[in-house]
Amino acid sequence: MATYTCPNCGMSANTTCGHCGADLVDATLTKDDGSTVRISECPNGHGKIKSPMCCGSDMSCSV
């Protein structure tokens, strides 16, 4: 399971797809202007969300 952890306070969260229950995978989305956004996406194609945030920063995933 993908576990996201806050680099500042150590809080963690597990993420799964609400449609199929699969563990979301850590990924990066490149926007039209070339900047990137960290996302979590369903490996079965059910969509993607912005990665969780805590303490004003993106939480990181070791997977």
HELIX and SHEET records of a PDB file:
SHEET    1   A 3 SER A  12  ASN A  14  0                                        
SHEET    2   A 3 THR A   3  THR A   5 -1                                        
SHEET    3   A 3 SER A  60  CYS A  61 -1                                        
SHEET    1   B 3 VAL A  25  THR A  30  0                                        
SHEET    2   B 3 THR A  36  GLU A  41 -1                                        
SHEET    3   B 3 LYS A  48  LYS A  50 -1                                        
SHEET    1   C 2 MET A  53  CYS A  54  0                                        
SHEET    2   C 2 SER A  57  ASP A  58 -1                                        
END                                                                             
